[in-house]
Amino acid sequence: MARNSIFDQSSNTPLDYSLRVSTKARHARLQIKPYQGLEVVIPVRFPKRAVPELVHQHYDWIVKQLNKNRLAFPKPELPSQIPVVVNDSVIAVNAEIFTDRSYAKCIDRLRQMVREKAWELLPAMLQSVSMECDLAFKKISIRSQKTRWGSCSSRGTISLNDQLIFVSAETARYLMIHELCHTRHMNHSAEFWRLVESHCADYRYHEKRLNDARRHIPEWYQYSLHRTA
């Protein structure tokens, strides 16, 4: 989601916000979200050029709410280790990586460590599940996403979320089965779910585990997904 900003002359400071167009919204609204800051939600027919004036009109209220938000949701403490649930291990974090770095750069380095561990573990897991289920894929991609744990393209590319290292091996395996089954059925038809169930009888359990897993992602990582700076 793109960030926008207005400049308030009275305070001589910029005010950042994200803009979201909603088909369900009937009126424009302002909301303060943890770590994300100000989000402006507008209906489809609301003129975008009117948004800066809307924000400016409510500037004092916005600043007050942002200050409350910062007190309620301070920046998370940086970790001394990162749990790798998928193989029941940890990544040791050397405190020296935090020396002479801004908080944002420390978070970036931690994210890099998660990505490196994901590339170390997930491709081999996917290859093993692929061979076990006799479901081939062409390519693997590992990314960090806010909402999706994985996807499968029509060309057979399996994309996995690097946050899978924070879930159990059994649940990660199910997610891989789910995406591999999309190489046969690019939909969620009855045939698709029958194929999934043939390889993972308790898939409904793991679906629930994935839905709940976001709550167990380390707080600093959740912050990094939504930070405004």
N, C-alpha and C positions, 0 to 999 in steps of 0.2 A: 504494500500500500504506500503510495507516494506521500512524502511529507511536504507540507506547505507552511508558509509563515507570513505573519503581518508584522509591521514595525510600529510599535507604540511610541509616539514622539514624547509623551509626557514622562515615560519611564526610561526612554532611550534604549529599549531592549526589544529584541524580536520575540514573537510568540509563535512557537511551532505547533502544528496540528496536522492530523491526517484527515482525509476526506473520503467518505464512503457513500456511494449512491445505492439506495435500497429500494427495491420494487415494493416492499411492504410498508415503508414509511409513508405516513400521511402528512407529516409536518417535519420541518427541519428541527433537529435537536442537537444539543451539545452534551457530551458525556466524558467524564474523566475515568480513564482505565488504568489499573495498576501497571506501572513500568512503561506504558505506552503514552501516557499523557492525554492530551485533548484529542478527541475524535468528533468530527462533525458529520452527522448522518443527514442526508437530504433525500427527498423524493426524486423520482426520475425527472419530473418536470420543473424542479426547482433550479433557477439559473445559477450556475456556478460562479458567475461574476459577482453575485450578491453575497457570497460566503464571507469574504474578508470584512465587509461591513457588519455582517451578523456577528462575527467574532469580536470585532472592535466594540460593538454596542454592549457586549457582555464581558468586556475585558477584566473589570475589577472582580466580578464573580469568578471568572475562570482562574485568575491568579490566586484567589483565596482558596479555591478547591484544589488547585495544583499543589499549593503549599501543604494542605491537609494530606493530600495523597503521598507526598514525599515523606511526611512524618509517619504515615500509616504503613508505607511500603518502602522502607529504606533499602539501599543497595545491599544485596546479600553478601554475607561474609565469603571471602575466597577460600576454597577448600585446600586441605593438605593432602587429600587423595580423592580420586574419582572412582566410584564404584562401577565395576563392569559386571553387571548381573548376568549377562548372557553366558559367561563362562566362569562365574563365581570368583572373580579376581578383582584387583584394584589397580589403578594407575597412580603411582606415587608422584606427588607434585613437589618438585624442588622449590623451596621458598625463594631461591635466587631468581626465579623467572619473574618475580613480582618487583624486584629491585629496579628502581629508576624507571618504572613504567606507570602510565596512567591506568586507572581502573579499567577503562575501555580496552586498552591494549592487553591487560592481564586476561580479561574475558576472552579476547580474540585468541590468545595463546592457548587457553584452556579448551576453547572450541576446536582449535587445530589438533590438540591432543586427542580429543574425542573422535575427530574425523580420521586421524591416523589409525587409531585402534579399530574403528569400524572397518576400514580398508584391510586391516590385518586379519580380522575375524570373519566378516560377513561373506566375502566372495567364496571362501572355501565351504562355508555352511550352505550357501545357495547351490554350489556345484554338487555337494553331497546329496541335498534334498532333490535336486534335479535328476540325478542318476537313480536315486531310490524310487522316485515316482515315475521315471521314464517320461519326463516332461522337459523338453529341451528349451533353452533360451539362447539368444544371440549375443547379448551384451549386458553388462551390469553397470549401473550408475548409483553412486551413493551421494546423497544430498542431505541438507538439513531443512526440514519443513515444519511448519507450525501445526498442520492438521492431518496430513496424510502420512501413514506409516510406509506405504509402498504403492507402486503402480506398475502396469505392464503396457507397453506401447504395441501398436499393431505390427511393428517390425520385430517384436520379440525382445525388446530391451526392458529388463527388470530394473526399476529404480527403487532403492531402499533408503529409508530414513536412517541417518547415522545414530539417532536416538534409540534404535533397536538394541544397542549394547546395554541399555538400561532395563530391558525386560528379560524374562527367563528364556532359556534356550528353547523350551517347549513352545512358548508363545511366539518366539521369533521364527521357529520352524513352521508353525501354522501360517504366519504371515507370508512366508516364502511359498508354501504350498498354495495359498490363496492366489498369489500373483502368478505363479507358474500355471495354474489352472486357466488363467486368462489367456494363455498362449493357445488354448483350445477353444475357449468361449470368451469372447470379448464383451461379456455382459454378466448380469447376475440372474440368469435364467434358472429354471429348475434343473436343467442339465448341468449347468455350472456347479450348483450346490451339491448335486449328486456326486460329481467328480471330486469336489473338495472333501465330501464326507467319506468317500472311498479311500482317501489318503490320510484323513484326520477325523476319526469318528466323533471326537469331542470338540469339534470346531466351534460350537456355540459357546463353550466355556472360554475358549481363547479369544473369541470376539469380545466377550465381556471384559476379559483381562486387558485387552488392548484399549478398550474404552476407558478403563480405570487407570491405565498406566501413566497418563499424563500427570496425575497427581503425585507420582513417585519420581518424576524427573527432577534432578537436583535443582534447587531454587535458583542458583546462579545461572544455570543453563536456561531456565524459563525466562529469567530476566533478560538474557542475551537475545532471545527471540523477539522480545517486545520493546527493547530499549529504544529510546528516542535519540540517543547520542552515544 
